[in-house]
Amino acid sequence: MKILLPPSETKRPGGVPTPIDLAGLALAGLYDKRRTTAEALVDLSRDTATAQRILKLSDKQVGDIAANRELLVAPTMPAVDRYTGVLYDALDASSLSGVARRWLASHVWIHSAPFGPVGALDGIPAYRLAAGTPLPGIPPLRRHWGEATSAAIAAEEPDFVLDLRSEAYVALGPVPAGVESAYVRVVTEHGKALNHFNKKSKGMLVRALAEDRPRIRSMRTLRTWAEARGVVLRDASETGTLELVVAE
């Protein structure tokens, strides 16, 4: 099984003084797309005023532009530790055991805008770029990443993909039709969609999977694990979509 997670707008600063290794990230076939996107973001960030306008940053956020300028030489840390916010606070990867973190490394991809999906323990720098932001000199990110990312996922030949991304990041690389997958929505018992609890519940779900490290190769084995764990997953009206049911 592979799990696809969204990134977070907020990120932890710092890291080890080792720049990002674009060739060493998960889904190595995306190297050219990564290089093009990263260089376009660096180029944009050389002009603070233009970058602030395109990235839609407030005056308090202009420090993120400096981080973008240093994107290819900045310190790095594992992606699952770099991102903060509701989902990643609930996952709390830093408190997991070594074996659970290794499981994340083998099973989790985090879908970033500048680098595409990266492994949970792949080292990445801090940056500022959202899925819908246009970068001068390259096509819209949806077109730039879409087919290439889907092809890279297919090349990995995963048995099953659990897609926990937001729709904006799904658009940057849908799971290929030939791969069994489930897209997850978080709802109440009565089917009401949730926002804050959406992210928190997804983080808790991934933490539970990392702690248990089940062998999941299909929707059926996912359901078997969920039932034993007390996690409520039910079919949604859309084919291939599961509802993660939580208390309001």
N, C-alpha and C positions, 0 to 999 in steps of 0.2 A: 504494500500500500504506500501511496504518496499522499501527503496532505498539502494543500495549497492555502497559504495564509496571506491576508493583505498586509501591507506595511502600516506604519503609523506616521502621522505628520510630526509627532514629537520624537526626539532622539536623544540618547545619552551622549554627552561629549566625551572626548578623550579616546584612549585606546593605546595599543602598542605602536611603536614607531616603525611600522612595516606598511608600505603602501599597498593598495588593493592590487591583487593579481588577477586581472581580468581573464587570463587564460586558465586560471586554476579554479574558477568558480564552477558550481554545479551547472549542468546543461551546457557543456563546453561549446556546442555548436552555435551558441549565441554570441561568440566572441566578437565578430565583426559588428553586430548590432550594438553590443555594449560599448565598444570603442567609439563608434560613431555618436552614440547618445551622450556618452561622458564628455567627449571633446566638444560637442555642441553646447553642453551645459557650462563647461569651463569657459568657452568663448563668449557666451552670453554674459557670464558673470564678470567679465572684465570691464563692462560698462555698468556701474552701479545703478544709475538712474533707469536705464533700459531694463535691466534685470528686475529691479523693484517693480516696475510696471507690468512686465510680462508674468512674473511669478506672483503678482498680486500680494506683495508684502507690505506690512505697515512699517513705519519708521523704526519701531522697536524690533523688527525682524530683519533689518538689513545685515546683521551679523551673519545670517545664513548665506548671504551672497559671497562673503569672504570664504566661508566653508566650501561653497561650490567652486570657487577659483582654485582651491587647493585639492580638489576632488581626487586627483590621480597621484598625489604625493602625501596626503594627510594620513594621520594615524588611523588604524582600523581596529575593530573588535567584532566578535561573532554577531551576525545579523540579529539573532534572537535576543542578544543582550543590548544591541544598539537601540532597538525600538522600545519606546515606552508608551504609556497610555493604557486605556482600560483593558484591552485584550492582553497585552503583554504583562501588565501588572497581575492579571489573573493567572496567566501561565507561569509567571515567576520562575523563569528558567534557571536563574542563578542559584536557586535553592534546591534544584533537582540533584539527584545523585549523579555520579559520573556515568553510570551505565544508562540512566535515563537521558542524559544529554547526548550520549552517543546514539541512542535511538532517535532522538530528534535529528541528529546529523544525517542519519540514513533515510529518514522518512518524511522530513518536512522541507518544503520549499517556501520561501517568503518572496512574494512578488513585488519587487521594487520598480519604480518608474525608470531610473537611469540604467539599471543593470538587468532588468527582467527578473525571473525567478532565480533566487540564490539559495544555497543550502543554509540550514539553520545555523551552522557553525562556520560558514564562510565569512571571512573578515571583510567588512565594508566600512567606509568612512561615513561621517555625518554629511548630510546633504539636504537640499530643499528642492523638490520637484514632485508635482502631483500628476496623476494619471491623465488629466485633461489639459495640462499645460502645453501650449505649442512651443517648440524650440526652433529658432531661426535656422534655416539651412537643411532641415530634415523634414520628412513628411509628418503629419499628425501622429502622435505616439500610437494611437490605435492601429493605424496602417503600418507604421514602422515596425511594431512588435508583433502584431496579430498572427499572421501566417507563420512567421519564423518561430515564434514561441510554441504554437500548436505543434509544429513539426518537431521541435526539440523535445517536447513532452512525449510525442509518439515514438521518437527514437530511443527513449529510455525503456520502452515496453513495460510500463507499470501494469500490474494485475488489476489495480483498482485505484481511483483517485477520489479523495474526499475534498471537495472544493468549498473552502470557507471564506473565499474572497468576496469583496463587495463587487457589485455589477461593473463599476468603473474599471476594476482590475481584471475581471473576467474578459472584458472587451480587449484587453491588451494581450490576450492569448487564451482563447477558449480551449477546454479539454477536447482533444480530437474525438470525433464521433465513434471511432473504432475502439476507444478505451472505455471500459466500464467505469462509471463515475457517479457521484451523487453531489448535487449542489445543496447546501444546507441553509435553511432559514430558521431563525429563532422566533418562536411564537408562544403565546399563552395557551392554556388548555382550550380556550374558545377561539383560537386562531388569530388573535390580535398580534400584529407584528410589533417587535420591540426594538428600541434603539440602543440605549445604554446597556441593557441586559443582553442584547445581541452580541456585542463585543466581549463582555465579561463571560458569557456562557460559552462562547467559542474558545476563549482562553482556557477556561476550566476543562472543557472537553479535551483539548490537546494535552493538557497536563495529566489528566486521567489516563489517556492513551500512553503517554510517556512513562508513567508510573507502572502501568500494567504490561506494556509492551506485547500486546496480543499479536498473533499472526493473522492478519486480515488480508484476504485476497479477493473479496467480493462483497457485494451488498449483504448477502446472507450471513457471512461471518462477522460483518460489522454489527448487524442486528443481534446476533448471538452474544457478542461481547457486551453490547449496550444493555441488553436485558439483564445479564448477570451483574452489571455495574449499577443498575438502577437508573440508567440514562434512557429517557423516553424519546425514541425516534419513530416518526410515523410518516407514511406516504403523504405527499402534498398532491394537489390536483394536477400539477405539471409533472409530466414524465421525467424521471431522473432527479427529482427534487425531494429532499427529506425535510421534515419539520422537527427541529429540536425543541421539545416542549419544556418550558420552565414555569415556575410559579411567578405570578405577577408581583 
